[in-house]
Amino acid sequence: MKKLLCLTVLVVGFASLAYGDDPFAARTYESGKDTLLYRIHSPEKVEAGKKYPLVVLFHGAGERGSDNKKQLVHGAADILKFAQAAKQPIFFIAPQCPRGQQWVNAPWSKLSHTMPKEASKPMTLAIGLIKKTVADLPVDDKRIYVTGLSMGGFGTWDIIQRMPDYFAAAMPICGGGDPAQAAKLKKMPVWCFHGGNDRVVKTQLSRKMIGAIKKAGGAPKYTEYPGVGHNSWSRTFKDKQVLTWMFAQKKGAQPRKTPIKKEVFQIEGRPAFLILPPTVKTGSPVPWIWYAPTLPGLPGGAEKWMFDQFLAKGIAIAGVNVGESYGSPRGRAVYSALYKQLVKKRGLAKKACLLARSRGGLMLYNWAVKNPERVACIAGIYPVCNLSSYPGLGRACGAYGMTKDQLAAKLTEHNPIDRLAPLAKAQTPIYHMQGDSDRVVPLEKNSGELAKRYKELGGNKMTLEIVKGQGHNMWSGWFKNQKLVDFVIANAGR
């Protein structure tokens, strides 16, 4: 009873301080004569008997010090804002590494390092802080998440290598780990991020870790931002899909498996897949669907119902992971290489049915407008059609190797809604599904605007199905729409 009373007082104290002028209360963790400054956010209301997720954030080198403030500069506000909007109360701790020390005693500029036998003093204290927080507060030990950027990206890799069974998910950003430890991480949900042009912490460090985990039998997610330098954290922490993924992970849950057996191969150094139907007519080109985006975990279980119908009709399904290319010329070049491989060497039909979901619209439309003779039809599930709407020119410009202003000046050369004339001239059949409550990819700026412009250009073969009350989500109706499936099947033989 006495222990329970102490716990209650501790929780109330955190909650009351967390929601003053600053949502993160300032604290000091003590272990013997050593101390570690940290900030903590607690749920506004802690309900008896309920447990809450814990997020741990490791900051970068520039935020070291003794003010107990700078560690909140990057990521903390974005994660907290997302959690509050999702009505997900959380505990959140952000320790501050002292000036002159590191989360990991390893060089940042080299192409590899070996995990030190002993954790650094700041990391040792951080581990003690995390364990004490879990012991003292009502934390759901199946939902403990860790992320970090730059020096903190190294810290994220280090702590999960030392405690591989402790966290529900990890998101290391522009850091590096020890590939020799990769086998420990093969069962952990990991999503790693890095800029493709990072000259501070070499991109190869993340590539090596991801490759090593995959070689060990794991299935980590990896996003590399083309043309982006060291700051790969800003867009990552603001990406709702990334944070949705993180909070969806739960320790002990079965990892999502590919719903249908597929062949995986490489195109221009990028992973591609091909799913062939059970029976293929000998001597005849195989009709096929080009699915995008193809990212780690996509396509996944949600698409199985429609994929089963396509395969039953003798239609193959393929795609290639071009990362967050946002329809850039570099991504389009990989798409052309995939097309050439599938048509000339694997016997697929010369015309593909394009199936775009979300940002896959940018990728497929920007390829299609340069190759209208190779497109049988285009189907879209809330597809992005307007770079200005999503992801915004500030985020997309790096993938194009331009500044925001440069991309704005050349937007009509790269924006799907501005490039529809070749598709309208070819009378390419189009079928879009879009929710009228989509705030991520707004209807009026994407499918609505595309439908309007397509008609003005003389295109008369577009159907736009507006779903009332639906937004940008995983509602099963998006993936079990018989009209969309029938549209694709009907056009697969064009």
C-alpha positions as CSV (number, residue, x, y, z in Angstrom):
1,M,0.0,0.0,0.0
2,K,2.8,2.4,0.8
3,K,4.5,1.6,-2.5
4,L,1.3,2.3,-4.4
5,L,0.8,5.6,-2.6
6,C,4.4,6.7,-3.5
7,L,3.7,5.8,-7.1
8,T,0.5,7.8,-7.2
9,V,2.2,10.9,-5.8
10,L,5.0,10.6,-8.3
11,V,2.6,10.3,-11.2
12,V,0.5,13.3,-10.1
13,G,3.6,15.4,-9.7
14,F,4.7,14.6,-13.2
15,A,1.3,15.3,-14.7
16,S,0.8,18.6,-13.0
17,L,4.3,19.9,-14.0
18,A,4.0,18.6,-17.6
19,Y,1.1,20.8,-18.5
20,G,2.2,24.1,-17.3
21,D,3.8,26.6,-19.7
22,D,6.2,23.9,-20.9
23,P,4.8,20.4,-21.6
24,F,8.2,18.9,-20.7
25,A,9.1,19.0,-17.0
26,A,12.8,19.5,-16.2
27,R,14.3,16.7,-14.1
28,T,17.7,15.3,-13.0
29,Y,18.5,11.6,-12.8
30,E,21.0,10.6,-10.2
31,S,23.0,7.4,-10.0
32,G,25.6,7.5,-7.2
33,K,27.6,10.6,-7.8
34,D,26.7,10.8,-11.5
35,T,23.8,12.8,-12.8
36,L,21.9,13.2,-16.2
37,L,19.6,16.1,-17.0
38,Y,16.4,15.1,-18.8
39,R,13.0,16.4,-19.7
40,I,9.8,14.4,-19.2
41,H,6.3,14.7,-20.6
42,S,3.5,12.8,-18.9
43,P,-0.2,12.3,-19.8
44,E,-2.4,15.1,-18.7
45,K,-4.5,12.7,-16.9
46,V,-3.2,9.3,-15.6
47,E,-6.0,6.9,-15.2
48,A,-5.8,4.2,-12.5
49,G,-5.0,0.8,-13.8
50,K,-4.0,2.1,-17.3
51,K,-0.6,2.0,-18.9
52,Y,0.9,4.3,-21.5
53,P,3.5,4.2,-24.3
54,L,6.9,5.6,-23.6
55,V,9.0,7.5,-26.2
56,V,12.7,8.0,-25.7
57,L,14.5,10.7,-27.8
58,F,18.3,10.9,-28.2
59,H,19.4,14.3,-29.5
60,G,22.3,15.3,-31.7
61,A,25.7,16.7,-30.9
62,G,24.6,20.3,-31.3
63,E,22.2,20.0,-28.4
64,R,24.7,18.8,-25.8
65,G,25.1,21.0,-22.7
66,S,23.8,21.7,-19.3
67,D,20.7,23.9,-19.9
68,N,18.3,21.0,-20.0
69,K,16.5,22.7,-22.9
70,K,18.4,22.2,-26.2
71,Q,17.6,18.5,-26.4
72,L,14.0,19.4,-27.2
73,V,14.9,21.4,-30.3
74,H,14.4,18.7,-32.9
75,G,11.6,16.1,-32.9
76,A,10.1,16.5,-29.5
77,A,7.4,19.0,-30.4
78,D,6.5,17.1,-33.6
79,I,6.1,13.7,-31.8
80,L,4.1,15.2,-29.0
81,K,1.9,17.2,-31.4
82,F,1.2,14.0,-33.4
83,A,0.4,12.0,-30.2
84,Q,-2.0,14.7,-28.9
85,A,-3.8,14.9,-32.3
86,A,-4.1,11.1,-32.3
87,K,-5.5,11.3,-28.7
88,Q,-2.7,9.0,-27.6
89,P,-1.4,10.0,-24.1
90,I,2.2,9.2,-23.7
91,F,5.2,9.4,-21.5
92,F,8.2,11.0,-23.2
93,I,11.7,11.4,-21.9
94,A,14.6,13.3,-23.6
95,P,17.9,13.1,-21.8
96,Q,20.7,15.7,-22.4
97,C,24.2,14.5,-23.0
98,P,26.8,16.7,-21.3
99,R,29.1,18.9,-23.5
100,G,32.2,17.1,-24.7
101,Q,30.7,13.6,-24.2
102,Q,28.8,11.2,-26.6
103,W,26.0,8.8,-26.5
104,V,28.4,6.3,-28.1
105,N,32.2,6.5,-27.9
106,A,32.6,6.0,-31.6
107,P,33.8,8.3,-34.5
108,W,31.0,9.8,-36.6
109,S,32.9,10.5,-39.8
110,K,34.2,7.0,-40.4
111,L,32.5,4.4,-42.6
112,S,32.1,1.8,-39.8
113,H,32.7,1.3,-36.1
114,T,32.6,-1.5,-33.6
115,M,30.2,-1.3,-30.6
116,P,32.3,-0.5,-27.5
117,K,32.2,-3.2,-24.9
118,E,30.9,-0.8,-22.3
119,A,28.3,1.9,-22.9
120,S,29.4,5.5,-22.6
121,K,28.7,7.2,-19.3
122,P,25.8,9.3,-20.7
123,M,24.3,6.1,-22.3
124,T,24.7,4.1,-19.1
125,L,22.9,6.9,-17.2
126,A,20.2,7.0,-20.0
127,I,19.6,3.3,-19.7
128,G,19.2,3.6,-15.9
129,L,16.8,6.5,-16.4
130,I,14.7,4.5,-18.9
131,K,14.5,1.5,-16.5
132,K,13.6,3.7,-13.6
133,T,10.9,5.5,-15.5
134,V,9.4,2.1,-16.5
135,A,9.6,0.9,-12.9
136,D,8.1,4.0,-11.3
137,L,5.5,5.1,-13.8
138,P,2.6,3.3,-15.5
139,V,4.4,2.6,-18.7
140,D,3.2,-0.1,-21.1
141,D,6.4,-2.2,-21.4
142,K,5.2,-3.5,-24.7
143,R,5.1,-0.1,-26.2
144,I,8.5,1.5,-25.5
145,Y,9.9,3.4,-28.5
146,V,13.3,4.9,-29.1
147,T,14.5,7.3,-31.8
148,G,17.4,9.7,-32.2
149,L,19.1,11.9,-34.8
150,S,22.8,12.2,-35.8
151,M,24.7,11.6,-32.6
152,G,21.4,10.4,-31.2
153,G,21.0,8.1,-34.3
154,F,24.2,6.4,-33.2
155,G,22.8,6.3,-29.7
156,T,19.6,4.7,-30.9
157,W,21.5,1.9,-32.7
158,D,23.7,1.5,-29.6
159,I,20.9,1.1,-27.1
160,I,18.9,-1.4,-29.2
161,Q,22.1,-3.4,-29.8
162,R,22.6,-3.6,-26.1
163,M,18.9,-4.2,-25.3
164,P,17.5,-5.9,-28.4
165,D,14.4,-7.3,-26.5
166,Y,13.5,-4.1,-24.7
167,F,11.9,-1.8,-27.3
168,A,8.8,-2.2,-29.4
169,A,10.4,-0.2,-32.3
170,A,13.4,1.9,-33.1
171,M,13.8,4.9,-35.5
172,P,17.5,5.7,-36.0
173,I,18.0,8.8,-38.1
174,C,21.3,9.7,-39.9
175,G,23.4,7.6,-37.5
176,G,25.3,4.3,-37.5
177,G,25.7,1.1,-35.7
178,D,27.8,-2.0,-35.6
179,P,26.9,-4.5,-38.4
180,A,28.3,-7.3,-36.4
181,Q,25.4,-6.8,-34.0
182,A,22.8,-7.0,-36.7
183,A,21.6,-10.5,-35.9
184,K,20.3,-9.3,-32.5
185,L,17.9,-6.9,-34.3
186,K,16.4,-9.2,-36.9
187,K,13.1,-9.5,-34.9
188,M,12.9,-5.8,-33.9
189,P,10.8,-3.3,-36.0
190,V,13.3,-0.8,-37.2
191,W,12.8,2.1,-39.6
192,C,16.0,3.9,-40.5
193,F,16.3,7.2,-42.2
194,H,19.2,9.0,-43.9
195,G,19.9,11.7,-46.4
196,G,21.4,10.4,-49.7
197,N,24.0,13.3,-49.7
198,D,24.9,13.3,-46.1
199,R,28.6,14.4,-45.7
200,V,28.6,14.7,-41.9
201,V,27.5,11.1,-41.1
202,K,28.0,9.0,-44.2
203,T,24.9,7.4,-45.7
204,Q,26.8,4.1,-46.0
205,L,26.5,3.7,-42.3
206,S,22.7,3.3,-42.4
207,R,22.9,1.2,-45.6
208,K,25.3,-1.2,-44.0
209,M,23.2,-1.7,-40.9
210,I,20.0,-2.3,-42.9
211,G,21.8,-4.6,-45.3
212,A,23.3,-6.6,-42.3
213,I,19.9,-6.9,-40.6
214,K,18.3,-8.2,-43.8
215,K,21.2,-10.6,-44.3
216,A,20.5,-11.9,-40.8
217,G,16.9,-12.6,-41.7
218,G,15.3,-9.3,-40.5
219,A,12.9,-7.0,-42.4
220,P,13.9,-3.5,-41.4
221,K,12.4,-0.4,-43.2
222,Y,14.8,2.1,-44.8
223,T,14.1,5.5,-46.2
224,E,16.9,7.4,-48.0
225,Y,16.1,10.9,-49.1
226,P,17.7,11.6,-52.5
227,G,19.8,14.7,-52.5
228,V,19.3,15.5,-48.9
229,G,22.3,16.3,-46.6
230,H,22.6,15.8,-42.9
231,N,19.2,17.1,-41.9
232,S,17.0,14.1,-42.6
233,W,15.3,14.4,-39.2
234,S,13.0,17.4,-39.9
235,R,10.9,15.7,-42.6
236,T,11.0,12.4,-40.7
237,F,9.5,13.7,-37.5
238,K,6.9,15.7,-39.4
239,D,5.8,12.6,-41.4
240,K,2.5,11.4,-40.0
241,Q,2.8,8.0,-41.7
242,V,6.2,7.4,-40.0
243,L,4.8,8.3,-36.5
244,T,1.7,6.3,-37.2
245,W,3.9,3.3,-37.9
246,M,5.9,3.8,-34.8
247,F,3.0,4.0,-32.4
248,A,1.4,1.0,-34.1
249,Q,4.3,-1.3,-33.1
250,K,3.8,-3.5,-30.1
251,K,6.4,-5.9,-28.6
252,G,5.4,-9.5,-29.0
253,A,3.1,-8.8,-31.9
254,Q,3.6,-11.0,-35.0
255,P,5.5,-9.1,-37.7
256,R,3.5,-8.4,-40.9
257,K,4.3,-10.9,-43.5
258,T,4.0,-10.6,-47.3
259,P,0.5,-11.8,-48.0
260,I,1.4,-13.3,-51.4
261,K,4.6,-15.0,-52.4
262,K,6.6,-12.7,-54.7
263,E,10.0,-12.7,-56.4
264,V,12.3,-10.0,-55.3
265,F,15.1,-8.7,-57.5
266,Q,17.3,-5.6,-58.1
267,I,16.8,-2.9,-60.7
268,E,19.4,-0.2,-60.8
269,G,20.4,-1.1,-57.2
270,R,16.8,-0.8,-56.0
271,P,14.6,-3.7,-54.7
272,A,11.8,-4.7,-57.1
273,F,9.1,-7.4,-56.9
274,L,7.0,-9.5,-59.3
275,I,4.0,-11.6,-58.5
276,L,3.0,-13.9,-61.4
277,P,-0.5,-15.4,-61.7
278,P,-0.8,-19.2,-61.0
279,T,-1.3,-19.9,-64.7
280,V,0.3,-18.0,-67.6
281,K,-0.6,-18.5,-71.3
282,T,2.5,-19.8,-73.1
283,G,3.6,-17.5,-75.9
284,S,1.3,-14.6,-74.9
285,P,2.4,-11.4,-73.1
286,V,1.2,-11.4,-69.5
287,P,-1.0,-8.4,-68.6
288,W,0.2,-6.7,-65.5
289,I,-0.4,-4.1,-62.8
290,W,2.3,-1.6,-61.7
291,Y,1.8,-0.8,-58.0
292,A,3.2,2.2,-56.2
293,P,4.5,3.1,-53.7
294,T,6.6,0.0,-53.3
295,L,8.3,0.7,-49.9
296,P,9.2,-1.5,-47.0
297,G,5.9,-3.3,-46.0
298,L,4.1,-2.1,-49.1
299,P,2.3,-3.6,-50.7
300,G,1.0,-5.4,-47.6
301,G,-1.9,-7.3,-46.3
302,A,-4.5,-4.6,-47.1
303,E,-4.0,-5.2,-50.8
304,K,-4.4,-9.0,-50.7
305,W,-8.2,-9.1,-51.6
306,M,-7.7,-7.1,-54.8
307,F,-4.4,-8.8,-55.6
308,D,-6.1,-12.2,-55.4
309,Q,-8.7,-11.1,-57.9
310,F,-6.1,-9.8,-60.3
311,L,-4.0,-13.0,-60.1
312,A,-7.1,-15.1,-60.6
313,K,-7.7,-13.3,-63.9
314,G,-4.1,-14.0,-65.0
315,I,-2.8,-10.5,-64.3
316,A,0.7,-10.1,-62.8
317,I,1.7,-7.4,-60.2
318,A,5.0,-5.6,-60.0
319,G,6.7,-2.6,-58.5
320,V,10.0,-1.1,-57.5
321,N,11.2,0.8,-54.4
322,V,12.5,4.2,-55.5
323,G,12.4,5.6,-52.0
324,E,10.9,9.0,-51.3
325,S,11.5,10.2,-54.9
326,Y,8.3,12.1,-55.2
327,G,8.2,11.5,-59.0
328,S,11.6,12.9,-59.6
329,P,13.6,12.3,-62.8
330,R,15.9,9.9,-60.9
331,G,12.9,7.8,-59.8
332,R,11.4,7.9,-63.3
333,A,14.7,6.5,-64.7
334,V,14.5,3.5,-62.3
335,Y,10.8,3.0,-63.4
336,S,11.9,2.9,-67.1
337,A,14.6,0.3,-66.2
338,L,11.9,-1.8,-64.5
339,Y,9.6,-1.5,-67.5
340,K,12.3,-2.6,-69.9
341,Q,13.2,-5.6,-67.7
342,L,9.7,-6.8,-67.3
343,V,8.6,-6.3,-70.9
344,K,11.7,-7.4,-72.8
345,K,13.1,-10.1,-70.5
346,R,10.1,-11.4,-68.5
347,G,7.3,-11.5,-71.1
348,L,5.0,-8.9,-69.6
349,A,2.6,-6.9,-71.8
350,K,3.7,-3.7,-73.4
351,K,1.0,-1.7,-71.7
352,A,0.8,-1.7,-67.9
353,C,-2.2,-0.9,-65.6
354,L,-0.9,1.6,-63.1
355,L,-2.3,1.3,-59.6
356,A,-1.3,4.3,-57.4
357,R,-2.0,4.7,-53.7
358,S,-1.2,8.0,-51.9
359,R,2.3,9.3,-53.0
360,G,2.5,6.5,-55.5
361,G,0.5,8.9,-57.7
362,L,3.4,11.3,-58.0
363,M,5.7,8.4,-59.1
364,L,3.4,6.7,-61.6
365,Y,1.8,9.8,-63.1
366,N,5.2,11.5,-63.8
367,W,6.3,8.3,-65.6
368,A,3.0,7.8,-67.4
369,V,3.0,11.3,-69.0
370,K,6.3,10.5,-70.7
371,N,5.2,7.0,-71.7
372,P,1.4,7.2,-72.6
373,E,1.8,4.5,-75.2
374,R,2.9,2.1,-72.4
375,V,-0.1,2.7,-70.1
376,A,-3.3,0.7,-70.3
377,C,-5.1,2.6,-67.6
378,I,-4.5,4.4,-64.3
379,A,-6.3,3.5,-61.1
380,G,-5.8,5.5,-57.9
381,I,-6.6,5.2,-54.2
382,Y,-6.4,8.7,-52.8
383,P,-3.4,9.4,-55.1
384,V,-1.1,12.4,-54.8
385,C,-1.3,14.4,-58.0
386,N,0.0,17.7,-56.9
387,L,3.5,18.3,-55.5
388,S,2.4,21.6,-53.9
389,S,-0.2,19.8,-51.9
390,Y,1.9,16.9,-50.8
391,P,4.6,16.6,-49.7
392,G,5.0,20.4,-50.4
393,L,7.9,21.9,-52.4
394,G,10.0,22.3,-49.3
395,R,10.1,18.6,-48.7
396,A,10.1,17.5,-52.3
397,C,12.9,19.7,-53.6
398,G,15.7,17.6,-52.2
399,A,14.6,14.6,-54.2
400,Y,14.7,16.8,-57.4
401,G,18.2,18.1,-56.5
402,M,16.8,21.6,-56.3
403,T,16.0,24.3,-53.8
404,K,12.4,25.1,-53.0
405,D,12.5,28.2,-55.2
406,Q,14.1,26.3,-58.1
407,L,11.4,23.6,-58.0
408,A,8.7,26.2,-57.8
409,A,10.1,27.8,-61.0
410,K,10.0,24.5,-62.8
411,L,6.9,23.1,-61.2
412,T,5.0,22.7,-64.4
413,E,7.7,20.4,-65.7
414,H,7.3,18.0,-62.8
415,N,3.8,18.3,-61.3
416,P,1.3,15.6,-62.5
417,I,-1.7,18.0,-62.7
418,D,0.3,20.2,-65.0
419,R,1.5,17.4,-67.3
420,L,-1.7,15.6,-68.3
421,A,-1.9,16.5,-72.0
422,P,-0.2,13.3,-73.4
423,L,-2.6,11.1,-71.3
424,A,-5.7,13.1,-72.5
425,K,-4.5,12.9,-76.1
426,A,-4.2,9.1,-75.7
427,Q,-7.6,8.9,-74.0
428,T,-6.1,6.9,-71.1
429,P,-8.8,5.5,-68.9
430,I,-8.6,6.7,-65.3
431,Y,-10.4,5.7,-62.1
432,H,-9.8,7.5,-58.8
433,M,-11.2,6.9,-55.4
434,Q,-10.8,9.8,-52.9
435,G,-12.4,10.7,-49.6
436,D,-14.0,14.2,-49.1
437,S,-12.5,14.4,-45.6
438,D,-8.8,13.7,-46.7
439,R,-6.6,16.3,-45.0
440,V,-3.3,14.7,-45.9
441,V,-4.0,14.6,-49.7
442,P,-7.0,17.0,-50.1
443,L,-9.6,16.0,-52.7
444,E,-9.9,19.5,-54.3
445,K,-6.1,19.9,-54.8
446,N,-5.5,16.4,-56.1
447,S,-8.0,14.1,-57.7
448,G,-10.6,16.9,-58.0
449,E,-8.2,19.2,-59.8
450,L,-6.8,16.4,-61.9
451,A,-10.3,15.4,-63.1
452,K,-11.1,19.0,-63.9
453,R,-7.9,19.6,-65.9
454,Y,-8.1,16.2,-67.7
455,K,-11.6,17.0,-68.9
456,E,-10.5,20.5,-70.1
457,L,-7.7,18.8,-72.1
458,G,-10.2,16.6,-73.9
459,G,-9.9,13.5,-71.7
460,N,-13.3,11.9,-71.5
461,K,-12.5,8.5,-69.9
462,M,-12.0,9.4,-66.2
463,T,-14.2,8.4,-63.3
464,L,-13.8,10.0,-59.9
465,E,-15.5,8.2,-57.0
466,I,-15.8,10.5,-54.0
467,V,-16.3,8.6,-50.7
468,K,-18.1,10.7,-48.1
469,G,-16.7,10.9,-44.6
470,Q,-13.4,9.1,-45.4
471,G,-9.9,10.5,-45.1
472,H,-6.4,9.3,-45.7
473,N,-6.5,6.0,-43.9
474,M,-6.5,2.2,-44.1
475,W,-10.3,1.8,-44.4
476,S,-11.0,-1.6,-46.0
477,G,-13.3,-0.1,-48.5
478,W,-10.4,1.4,-50.4
479,F,-9.0,-2.0,-51.0
480,K,-12.2,-4.0,-51.5
481,N,-13.8,-1.9,-54.1
482,Q,-15.2,-4.1,-56.8
483,K,-15.7,-1.2,-59.3
484,L,-12.0,-0.3,-59.1
485,V,-11.0,-4.0,-59.5
486,D,-13.3,-4.5,-62.4
487,F,-12.0,-1.3,-64.1
488,V,-8.4,-2.6,-63.9
489,I,-9.3,-6.1,-65.1
490,A,-11.3,-4.7,-68.0
491,N,-8.4,-2.5,-69.2
492,A,-5.6,-5.0,-68.5
493,G,-5.8,-6.4,-72.1
494,R,-5.7,-3.0,-73.9
